[in-house]
Amino acid sequence: MKICFLDKTLFEYDFNDKYSPLLRGAETILINLSKSVSLLGHEVFVFNNCRKSIKNNNYHWNNINELTNKNNFFDVAIANADANLLNLINAQKKIVLSYSLQPVEKFIRKKQLYPYFKHKPKIFLLGEYHKKKRSILTSLYGTKIFTPGVDDIFINSEIKFPKHSNQAIFASRSDRNLNILIDIWKNYIYPKSDNYKLFITPNNENFNNLKKNNIYFRKMDLQNNLIKDLSASKMMLVPGHKAELFCLAAEEARELCLPIITLGIGCLKERVDHGKTGFIAKNNFEFAQYVFDLFQDDNLYNSIVKNLLELRGSKSWLNSAKNFLNQI
């Protein structure tokens, strides 16, 4: 098939920026999905705000501002979060990848309503929680569940065991209820034991005050350094957030065999198989107890890690792309 991906950002990026910390989830997904679809034998064109044109066999990147020929026909057109981009092309099938809850009011304010009715695209969502929260009005032409993959850099990383780390990590965005995790750590974990450390995404709190409770900022850098931080940790702690629709950070931690403890807010209940890949706590006290259990009970920890090892590589981008194409 001849497939195009459409994206328009204020900043420039292309496939070579794959590991840049400046990219958000939407751009990272576009890069990995488009490349994987091309590796499956399809001719892929990406139109976005790239610096220069790139052509690699059946994989093409071109600046979206040069896309003026509407007679250029595609079998499938995939717009990254913006239905207006579908005005630029002709295609037999049209898809919009959605990354937000986008209630009807916001859908209208973002000028999505008219192009949505005009092009009648299928909306690809990130999970059952995302689908449940989607308005019926903005789902008239069908929805599908699209599960993003995990980058090969995580899949190919070496896992070293046994792990005697006394470190836990939070690697999601700081606005994803990090404050809840900090409260749990300060009130339920650190007062009972000062043997454990928590590394978090930097936020606006005073670093010296956090340090008094064995909470430290991790360095925000390239993915190689993120992998080092994850590999040095024994578990991922992530409460979840009602605006979190997938949480790629949790999937990356899972690929590196870190058990995940969560309150299951938002999509996090979909990222964890309770008792097998981690734990979904009912409250803050139970959350803290699961932390102590994994730090102190080697048999429990090893059983969770064994389950995680069996899942390694199952959520590659090639597998994700195959499932995506099967739903078009």
Secondary structure, DSSP 4 states (H G I P E B T S, - for coil): -EEEEE---SS---GGGTT-TT--HHHHHHHHHHHHHHHTT-EEEEEES-SS-EEETTEEEEEGGG---TT-EEEEEEEES-GGGGGG-EEEEEEEE--S---HHHHHHTT-HHHHHHH-PEEEESSHHHHHHS-SGGGTT-EEE----B-HHHHTSPP--S----EEE--S-TTTTHHHHHHHIIIIITTT-SS-EEEE---SS-HHHHHTTTEEEPP---HHHHHHHHHT-SEEE--B-TT-SS-HHHHHHHHTT--EEE--BTTHHHH--BTTTEEE-SSHHHHHHHHHHHHH-HHHHHHHHHHHHHHTTTTBHHHHHHHHHHH-
